Amino acid sequence: MKNYLKENANKVGINLTEKMLTKFEIFYNLLIETNKLFNLTAITEMHEVVLKHFIDSIMIEKYFKLNDKMDEDNCIYKRVIDVGTGAGFPGIPMSILYPNIEFVLMDSLKKRLNFIENVLEKADINNVLLVHGRAEDLGQNLQYREKFDLCVSRAVASLPVLLELCIPFVRVNGKFVSYKSELLKEELGQSKKALSILHCSLEEQFEYTIPDSELYRVLAIFSKEKKLEKKYPRQAGKPKRNPL
């Protein structure tokens, strides 16, 4: 697993140290082991986990270049939140790649967070905090609202819904990165109202194919321009039932 991960990360110009590779290996083994007890992912074959989960999660470095925006004392993106982290994607791979950044991984299902807590302990990952709750509730909580430099989310909801769930966590001039597929163009067309109401705009989008595969992906990077009205996000369930 380690060799295959290292080889494919190298293909996109991402260097994973031996220490990082060991953490990924522990994560992989725990994912497969725990998945036998309850469903964390439908993807369990080693090559697919590496490409579709690990490589896809860290592709942000190839385009967004977080490592170029930081040094030992100065980092533009000091706090990152992963909304709807699920089994820990993209948050855990990103936390391994960026040990100097503080990550908050949020999910509404405690069982998933218990799994991630075990991963953090066994893989000795010390830059991650876990938060149990729904994005609609936590986005109204002053402890989290507009407190993050960067928000990421992968495979959670359609873009109009996702924007309302994620943008409330982002500080003014901060960024939201959505991991998307070929549906992005269609979803952007449905998101004009949400982008206006939530004071954000599409800054850049990067299209790529995951190495050693034909899997097409897009990273959509949104910039937040000013503070939100207090009523957003709306109460739990409303963004999904009635998207902006």
Backbone as numpy.savetxt, mean C-alpha at the origin, in Angstrom:
# Nx Ny Nz CAx CAy CAz Cx Cy Cz
13.31 -19.37 -3.03 12.48 -18.17 -3.03 13.35 -16.91 -3.03
14.36 -16.90 -2.17 15.22 -15.72 -2.06 15.92 -15.39 -3.38
16.45 -16.42 -4.04 17.16 -16.18 -5.30 16.22 -15.64 -6.38
15.01 -16.20 -6.44 14.04 -15.77 -7.45 13.60 -14.33 -7.19
13.40 -14.00 -5.94 13.02 -12.63 -5.57 14.14 -11.64 -5.89
15.35 -12.00 -5.51 16.50 -11.11 -5.76 16.69 -10.88 -7.26
16.59 -11.97 -8.01 16.80 -11.90 -9.46 15.77 -10.97 -10.12
14.52 -11.07 -9.73 13.48 -10.26 -10.37 13.46 -8.83 -9.86
13.87 -8.62 -8.61 14.02 -7.25 -8.11 15.16 -6.56 -8.86
16.24 -7.29 -9.11 17.37 -6.73 -9.86 16.97 -6.31 -11.27
16.04 -7.05 -11.86 15.60 -6.75 -13.23 14.97 -5.36 -13.33
14.41 -4.88 -12.22 13.79 -3.54 -12.25 14.63 -2.53 -11.48
15.87 -2.91 -11.20 16.81 -1.97 -10.58 16.65 -1.79 -9.09
16.04 -2.78 -8.42 15.87 -2.70 -6.96 16.80 -3.73 -6.31
17.69 -3.24 -5.48 18.65 -4.12 -4.81 18.15 -4.51 -3.43
17.93 -5.79 -3.21 17.51 -6.29 -1.90 18.71 -6.93 -1.21
19.01 -6.47 -0.01 20.13 -7.02 0.74 19.78 -8.41 1.26
20.78 -9.13 1.73 20.55 -10.47 2.29 19.62 -10.39 3.49
19.77 -9.35 4.28 18.90 -9.16 5.45 17.45 -8.97 5.02
17.24 -8.18 3.99 15.88 -7.97 3.47 15.31 -9.27 2.91
16.11 -10.00 2.16 15.66 -11.26 1.55 15.24 -12.27 2.62
15.96 -12.29 3.72 15.62 -13.20 4.83 14.26 -12.84 5.42
14.00 -11.53 5.56 12.69 -11.09 6.07 11.57 -11.49 5.11
11.81 -11.31 3.82 10.82 -11.73 2.83 10.57 -13.24 2.90
11.62 -14.01 3.10 11.48 -15.47 3.18 10.63 -15.87 4.39
10.86 -15.23 5.52 10.06 -15.50 6.72 8.60 -15.14 6.47
8.38 -13.99 5.85 7.03 -13.54 5.50 6.35 -14.57 4.60
7.07 -15.01 3.58 6.51 -15.99 2.64 6.12 -17.29 3.36
7.01 -17.82 4.16 6.73 -19.08 4.86 5.53 -18.96 5.78
5.42 -17.84 6.50 4.28 -17.63 7.40 2.99 -17.45 6.62
3.07 -16.78 5.48 1.89 -16.58 4.64 1.33 -17.92 4.17
2.19 -18.78 3.69 1.76 -20.09 3.18 1.24 -20.97 4.32
1.94 -20.94 5.44 1.55 -21.75 6.59 0.20 -21.30 7.16
0.03 -20.00 7.34 -1.20 -19.48 7.93 -2.37 -19.59 6.96
-2.09 -19.51 5.68 -3.15 -19.59 4.66 -3.85 -20.94 4.68
-3.21 -21.95 5.24 -3.85 -23.28 5.37 -4.95 -23.25 6.42
-4.84 -22.30 7.36 -5.80 -22.21 8.46 -6.97 -21.29 8.12
-6.68 -20.17 7.48 -7.75 -19.29 7.00 -7.25 -18.52 5.79
-8.19 -18.06 4.98 -7.84 -17.49 3.68 -7.23 -16.10 3.80
-5.95 -16.00 3.44 -5.26 -14.72 3.36 -5.07 -14.30 1.90
-4.82 -15.28 1.05 -4.57 -15.01 -0.36 -4.90 -16.24 -1.20
-5.38 -15.99 -2.41 -5.61 -17.09 -3.35 -4.33 -17.46 -4.08
-3.31 -16.63 -3.93 -2.03 -16.84 -4.61 -1.06 -17.51 -3.63
-0.69 -18.76 -3.91 0.17 -19.49 -2.98 1.41 -20.11 -3.63
1.40 -20.25 -4.96 2.56 -20.82 -5.64 3.72 -19.83 -5.53
4.92 -20.34 -5.23 6.05 -19.48 -4.87 6.33 -18.39 -5.89
6.44 -18.77 -7.19 6.76 -17.78 -8.21 5.69 -16.69 -8.29
4.43 -17.09 -8.11 3.34 -16.12 -8.17 3.34 -15.19 -6.97
3.61 -15.72 -5.78 3.69 -14.88 -4.58 4.80 -13.84 -4.75
5.94 -14.29 -5.23 7.08 -13.38 -5.43 6.72 -12.28 -6.41
6.13 -12.65 -7.56 5.86 -11.66 -8.60 4.64 -10.80 -8.28
3.52 -11.45 -7.96 2.25 -10.73 -7.82 2.10 -10.00 -6.50
2.79 -10.48 -5.46 2.69 -9.83 -4.16 3.96 -9.03 -3.82
5.11 -9.69 -3.82 6.33 -9.04 -3.36 6.86 -8.00 -4.36
7.11 -8.44 -5.60 7.65 -7.52 -6.60 6.65 -6.39 -6.88
5.40 -6.73 -7.05 4.40 -5.70 -7.34 4.35 -4.65 -6.22
4.47 -5.09 -4.98 4.42 -4.16 -3.85 5.59 -3.19 -3.83
6.78 -3.66 -4.24 7.96 -2.79 -4.16 8.26 -2.06 -5.46
7.42 -2.27 -6.50 7.64 -1.55 -7.77 7.54 -0.04 -7.58
6.95 0.40 -6.49 6.86 1.83 -6.20 8.25 2.48 -6.19
9.27 1.72 -5.77 10.62 2.28 -5.70 11.18 2.59 -7.10
10.82 1.79 -8.07 11.33 2.01 -9.43 10.84 3.34 -10.00
9.60 3.74 -9.64 9.01 4.93 -10.25 8.90 6.11 -9.30
8.57 5.85 -8.07 8.35 6.94 -7.11 9.63 7.32 -6.37
10.59 6.40 -6.33 11.94 6.67 -5.83 11.95 7.21 -4.39
11.33 6.49 -3.48 11.35 6.92 -2.08 12.77 6.98 -1.54
13.62 6.05 -1.98 15.00 6.05 -1.47 15.78 7.27 -1.93
15.39 7.87 -3.06 16.05 9.08 -3.53 15.57 10.31 -2.77
14.44 10.16 -2.06 13.86 11.29 -1.35 14.21 11.26 0.14
15.19 10.43 0.49 15.51 10.29 1.90 17.01 10.08 2.10
17.47 10.48 3.28 18.79 10.10 3.74 18.64 9.80 5.22
19.72 9.64 5.92 19.61 9.22 7.32 18.85 10.22 8.18
18.94 11.50 7.86 18.34 12.52 8.71 17.12 13.20 8.09
16.94 13.06 6.81 15.89 13.82 6.15 15.11 12.94 5.19
13.83 12.82 5.43 12.98 12.03 4.55 11.69 12.78 4.32
11.36 13.02 3.07 10.12 13.70 2.76 8.93 12.85 3.23
9.05 11.55 3.07 7.97 10.63 3.43 8.35 9.88 4.70
8.07 10.48 5.83 8.45 9.88 7.11 7.37 8.94 7.64
6.11 9.21 7.28 5.00 8.40 7.77 4.15 7.94 6.58
3.95 6.64 6.49 3.20 6.04 5.40 2.09 5.17 5.98
0.88 5.28 5.43 -0.21 4.41 5.86 -0.66 3.54 4.69
-0.88 2.25 4.98 -1.40 1.30 4.01 -2.86 1.02 4.40
-3.79 1.51 3.60 -5.22 1.39 3.91 -5.77 0.09 3.32
-6.33 -0.75 4.19 -6.84 -2.05 3.75 -5.72 -2.98 3.38
-4.78 -3.13 4.30 -3.54 -3.88 4.01 -3.77 -5.37 3.74
-4.88 -5.92 4.22 -5.15 -7.35 3.98 -4.09 -8.23 4.63
-3.41 -9.03 3.83 -2.35 -9.90 4.35 -1.01 -9.18 4.45
-1.04 -7.83 4.27 0.18 -7.05 4.44 0.77 -6.48 3.17
-0.09 -6.31 2.15 0.39 -5.80 0.86 -0.25 -4.47 0.51
0.53 -3.48 0.13 1.99 -3.51 -0.09 2.81 -3.17 1.15
2.16 -2.97 2.31 2.83 -2.42 3.48 4.04 -3.18 4.00
3.93 -4.51 4.12 5.06 -5.27 4.67 6.26 -5.26 3.73
6.09 -5.57 2.43 7.25 -5.45 1.53 7.86 -4.05 1.54
7.04 -3.01 1.57 7.57 -1.65 1.61 8.33 -1.39 2.91
7.82 -1.90 4.02 8.49 -1.67 5.31 9.85 -2.37 5.37
9.97 -3.50 4.67 11.26 -4.19 4.58 12.23 -3.38 3.72
11.72 -2.83 2.63 12.56 -2.05 1.71 12.98 -0.72 2.31
12.12 -0.15 3.16 12.38 1.19 3.73 12.39 1.13 5.26
13.44 0.60 5.87 13.45 0.43 7.33 13.48 1.74 8.11
13.78 2.87 7.44 13.84 4.16 8.13 12.53 4.94 8.08
11.51 4.37 7.44 10.21 5.02 7.35 9.24 4.33 8.31
8.38 5.11 8.96 7.37 4.55 9.86 6.12 4.21 9.05
5.67 2.97 9.18 4.49 2.50 8.46 3.36 2.20 9.43
2.15 2.57 9.04 0.94 2.18 9.75 0.14 1.30 8.79
-0.15 0.08 9.22 -0.94 -0.85 8.41 -2.32 -0.97 9.03
-3.34 -0.63 8.26 -4.70 -0.56 8.76 -5.58 -1.60 8.06
-6.40 -2.30 8.85 -7.35 -3.24 8.26 -8.54 -3.40 9.20
-9.68 -3.76 8.63 -10.89 -3.91 9.43 -11.05 -5.31 10.01
-10.20 -6.25 9.58 -10.31 -7.63 10.06 -9.16 -7.96 11.00
-9.50 -8.21 12.26 -8.49 -8.45 13.30 -7.65 -9.68 13.00
-8.27 -10.68 12.41 -7.57 -11.93 12.11 -6.36 -11.69 11.20
-6.53 -10.79 10.23 -5.41 -10.47 9.33 -4.31 -9.73 10.09
-4.70 -8.82 10.96 -3.71 -8.07 11.73 -2.95 -8.97 12.69
-3.63 -9.99 13.24 -2.94 -10.96 14.12 -1.87 -11.71 13.33
-2.19 -12.05 12.08 -1.19 -12.69 11.21 0.00 -11.76 10.98
-0.28 -10.51 10.65 0.79 -9.55 10.39 1.65 -9.33 11.63
1.00 -9.29 12.78 1.74 -9.12 14.04 2.75 -10.25 14.22
2.36 -11.45 13.87 3.27 -12.60 13.94 4.43 -12.45 12.96
4.13 -11.95 11.75 5.17 -11.70 10.75 6.18 -10.68 11.27
5.67 -9.59 11.84 6.56 -8.54 12.35 7.50 -9.07 13.41
6.96 -9.91 14.28 7.77 -10.47 15.37 8.81 -11.44 14.83
8.38 -12.39 13.99 9.29 -13.43 13.50 10.34 -12.87 12.53
9.96 -11.87 11.75 10.89 -11.31 10.76 11.67 -10.12 11.32
11.43 -9.78 12.58 12.13 -8.67 13.24 11.97 -7.37 12.45
10.71 -7.03 12.17 10.37 -5.78 11.47 9.89 -4.79 12.54
10.61 -3.69 12.70 10.37 -2.80 13.85 9.80 -1.43 13.48
9.48 -1.22 12.21 9.02 0.10 11.78 7.56 0.10 11.35
6.77 -0.81 11.93 5.36 -0.95 11.55 4.46 -0.91 12.78
3.40 -0.12 12.69 2.33 -0.10 13.69 1.07 -0.64 13.03
0.26 -1.39 13.79 -0.97 -1.97 13.27 -2.17 -1.26 13.88
-3.17 -0.98 13.05 -4.38 -0.32 13.52 -5.59 -1.09 13.02
-6.47 -1.47 13.95 -7.68 -2.20 13.61 -8.84 -1.22 13.49
-9.50 -1.21 12.33 -10.66 -0.34 12.17 -10.99 -0.13 10.71
-12.11 0.53 10.49 -12.54 0.86 9.13 -11.99 2.21 8.73
-11.67 2.34 7.47 -11.08 3.59 6.98 -12.01 4.78 7.22
-13.33 4.56 7.08 -14.28 5.65 7.27 -14.21 6.20 8.70
-14.01 5.31 9.68 -13.95 5.74 11.08 -12.58 6.35 11.40
-11.52 5.69 10.98 -10.17 6.16 11.30 -9.84 7.45 10.56
-10.46 7.65 9.40 -10.24 8.88 8.66 -10.83 10.11 9.34
-11.74 9.89 10.29 -12.32 10.98 11.08 -11.61 11.13 12.43
-10.73 10.19 12.74 -10.00 10.20 14.01 -8.80 11.15 13.89
-8.74 12.15 14.78 -7.69 13.17 14.67 -6.28 12.61 14.85
-6.18 11.40 15.39 -4.87 10.76 15.53 -4.30 10.37 14.16
-5.20 10.13 13.20 -4.78 9.66 11.88 -5.14 10.62 10.75
-6.13 11.45 10.95 -6.63 12.31 9.88 -5.57 13.34 9.45
-5.25 13.30 8.16 -4.29 14.22 7.55 -2.94 14.24 8.28
-2.51 13.05 8.73 -1.27 12.93 9.48 -0.16 12.21 8.70
-0.44 11.81 7.46 0.52 10.97 6.74 1.06 11.67 5.49
2.34 11.47 5.26 3.00 12.02 4.07 2.60 11.26 2.81
2.34 9.97 3.00 2.03 9.10 1.87 1.03 8.05 2.31
0.04 7.81 1.46 -0.91 6.71 1.66 -0.79 5.78 0.47
-0.82 4.48 0.72 -0.81 3.49 -0.36 -1.97 2.54 -0.16
-2.46 1.99 -1.26 -3.53 1.00 -1.17 -3.51 0.13 -2.42
-3.78 -1.14 -2.21 -3.67 -2.11 -3.31 -4.84 -3.09 -3.25
-5.57 -3.19 -4.36 -6.65 -4.18 -4.51 -7.71 -4.07 -3.41
-8.17 -2.84 -3.16 -9.15 -2.63 -2.10 -10.53 -2.28 -2.65
-10.61 -1.32 -3.57 -11.91 -0.85 -4.08 -11.70 -0.11 -5.38
-12.80 0.23 -6.05 -12.71 1.05 -7.25 -12.25 2.45 -6.85
-11.69 3.16 -7.80 -11.03 4.44 -7.49 -11.95 5.49 -6.84
-13.20 5.69 -7.30 -14.04 6.69 -6.63 -14.23 6.39 -5.14
-14.36 5.13 -4.80 -14.50 4.72 -3.40 -13.17 4.88 -2.67
-12.12 4.41 -3.32 -10.79 4.40 -2.71 -10.31 5.81 -2.36
-10.59 6.76 -3.22 -10.17 8.14 -2.95 -10.78 8.66 -1.66
-12.07 8.38 -1.45 -12.72 8.85 -0.22 -12.18 8.13 1.01
-11.76 6.89 0.86 -11.22 6.13 1.98 -9.79 6.55 2.32
-9.02 6.96 1.32 -7.58 7.17 1.51 -7.16 8.63 1.66
-7.73 9.51 0.88 -7.30 10.92 0.90 -7.42 11.56 2.29
-8.41 11.20 3.12 -8.49 11.81 4.46 -7.25 11.58 5.33
-6.47 10.57 5.05 -5.27 10.29 5.86 -4.07 11.14 5.43
-4.14 11.72 4.24 -2.98 12.38 3.63 -2.92 13.86 4.03
-1.74 14.29 4.45 -1.55 15.72 4.76 -1.63 16.54 3.47
-1.84 17.84 3.62 -1.83 18.74 2.47 -0.44 18.68 1.81
-0.43 18.54 0.50 0.78 18.36 -0.32 1.37 16.95 -0.21
0.71 16.08 0.54 1.12 14.68 0.57 0.60 13.93 -0.65
0.94 12.65 -0.75 0.59 11.86 -1.93 -0.20 10.61 -1.55
-1.02 10.18 -2.50 -1.70 8.89 -2.41 -1.32 8.08 -3.63
-0.82 6.87 -3.41 -0.45 5.99 -4.52 -1.38 4.78 -4.54
-2.11 4.65 -5.64 -3.03 3.54 -5.82 -2.43 2.54 -6.80
-2.36 1.28 -6.38 -1.88 0.20 -7.24 -3.07 -0.30 -8.06
-3.01 -0.10 -9.36 -4.16 -0.42 -10.20 -3.77 -1.30 -11.39
-4.81 -1.68 -12.18 -4.59 -2.51 -13.37 -5.14 -1.77 -14.59
-5.54 -2.54 -15.59 -6.03 -1.92 -16.82 -7.34 -1.14 -16.62
-7.97 -1.28 -15.47 -9.23 -0.57 -15.21 -9.02 0.89 -14.84
-7.78 1.32 -14.66 -7.54 2.69 -14.18 -8.19 3.74 -15.06
-8.03 3.62 -16.37 -8.56 4.65 -17.27 -10.07 4.82 -17.08
-10.76 3.68 -17.02 -12.22 3.71 -16.82 -12.57 4.32 -15.45
-11.83 3.92 -14.42 -12.12 4.40 -13.07 -11.79 5.89 -12.91
-10.78 6.37 -13.61 -10.47 7.80 -13.57 -11.63 8.62 -14.13
-12.25 8.09 -15.18 -13.39 8.77 -15.77 -14.57 8.87 -14.80
-14.65 7.89 -13.88 -15.74 7.88 -12.89 -15.39 8.69 -11.64
-14.16 9.22 -11.58 -13.64 9.82 -10.33 -13.55 11.34 -10.36
-14.04 11.97 -11.43 -13.88 13.42 -11.55 -14.51 14.17 -10.37
-15.72 13.76 -9.98 -16.40 14.42 -8.86 -15.64 14.20 -7.57
-15.20 12.97 -7.34 -14.45 12.65 -6.11 -13.16 13.46 -6.03
-12.44 13.56 -7.13 -11.19 14.31 -7.15 -11.43 15.78 -6.80
-12.51 16.34 -7.31 -12.84 17.74 -7.03 -13.23 17.94 -5.57
-14.13 17.10 -5.07 -14.62 17.23 -3.68 -13.50 17.02 -2.67
-12.58 16.10 -2.99 -11.52 15.72 -2.05 -10.23 16.52 -2.26
-10.28 17.51 -3.14 -9.16 18.44 -3.35 -7.86 17.72 -3.72
-7.97 16.82 -4.67 -6.75 16.11 -5.10 -6.76 15.96 -6.62
-5.61 15.64 -7.16 -5.51 15.50 -8.61 -4.50 14.42 -8.96
-4.69 13.82 -10.13 -3.74 12.83 -10.61 -2.47 13.55 -11.04
-1.36 13.21 -10.40 -0.09 13.86 -10.69 0.68 13.12 -11.77
0.77 11.82 -11.61 1.50 10.98 -12.57 0.90 9.58 -12.56
1.10 8.86 -13.64 0.78 7.43 -13.63 1.87 6.68 -14.37
2.24 5.55 -13.80 3.33 4.75 -14.36 2.80 3.37 -14.70
2.94 2.99 -15.96 2.51 1.68 -16.41 3.71 0.75 -16.47
3.51 -0.48 -16.07 4.62 -1.43 -16.12 4.11 -2.86 -16.24
5.01 -3.74 -16.64 4.74 -5.17 -16.64 5.63 -5.80 -15.58
5.06 -6.62 -14.74 5.84 -7.28 -13.70 6.84 -8.23 -14.36
8.11 -8.21 -13.93 9.13 -9.06 -14.55 8.74 -10.54 -14.57
9.25 -11.23 -15.57 9.03 -12.68 -15.73 7.54 -13.02 -15.84
6.77 -12.07 -16.39 5.32 -12.29 -16.53 4.79 -11.33 -17.58
3.49 -11.44 -17.85 2.84 -10.48 -18.74 1.81 -9.67 -17.96
2.00 -9.56 -16.65 1.03 -8.90 -15.79 1.19 -7.37 -15.87
0.15 -6.73 -16.38 0.16 -5.27 -16.55 -0.34 -4.59 -15.29
0.36 -3.55 -14.87 -0.03 -2.79 -13.67 0.16 -1.30 -13.93
-0.51 -0.50 -13.10 -0.36 0.96 -13.14 -0.24 1.48 -11.71
0.71 2.37 -11.49 0.76 3.12 -10.24 0.20 4.50 -10.52
-0.90 4.85 -9.86 -1.51 6.16 -10.02 -1.17 7.01 -8.80
-0.52 8.15 -9.04 -0.03 8.99 -7.95 -0.86 10.28 -7.90
-1.53 10.47 -6.77 -2.40 11.62 -6.58 -1.79 12.57 -5.55
-1.97 13.86 -5.79 -1.47 14.89 -4.88 -2.66 15.57 -4.21
-2.56 15.81 -2.90 -3.64 16.47 -2.15 -3.32 17.95 -2.01
-4.25 18.79 -2.41 -3.97 20.22 -2.52 -4.40 21.05 -1.32
-5.46 20.64 -0.62 -5.88 21.39 0.58 -6.70 20.50 1.50
-6.96 21.00 2.70 -7.66 20.22 3.71 -9.08 19.86 3.26
-9.57 18.76 3.77 -10.91 18.29 3.44 -11.97 18.95 4.32
-13.18 18.97 3.79 -14.32 19.30 4.64 -14.48 18.19 5.67
-14.98 18.55 6.84 -15.07 17.59 7.96 -15.98 16.40 7.66
-16.91 16.56 6.75 -17.87 15.46 6.51 -17.28 14.28 5.73
-16.05 14.45 5.23 -15.41 13.34 4.50 -14.27 12.74 5.31
-14.17 11.42 5.39 -15.03 10.44 4.74 -16.40 10.33 5.44
-17.39 9.93 4.65 -18.72 9.73 5.20 -18.75 8.47 6.06
-19.89 8.23 6.69 -20.03 7.09 7.62 -19.74 5.76 6.94
-19.34 4.79 7.74 -18.96 3.47 7.24 -20.01 2.90 6.31
-19.56 2.44 5.15 -20.43 1.82 4.17 -20.92 2.76 3.09
-21.05 4.06 3.42 -21.61 5.02 2.46 -20.72 5.21 1.22
-19.38 5.32 1.37 -18.57 5.49 0.16 -18.76 4.35 -0.85
-18.92 3.14 -0.36 -19.08 2.00 -1.27 -20.49 1.96 -1.87
-21.50 2.23 -1.03 -22.88 2.17 -1.50 -23.21 3.31 -2.46
-22.62 4.47 -2.19 -22.93 5.65 -2.98 -21.65 6.46 -3.24
-20.82 5.99 -4.17 -19.54 6.68 -4.44 -19.75 8.13 -4.85
-18.78 8.96 -4.49 -18.83 10.38 -4.86 -18.90 10.55 -6.38
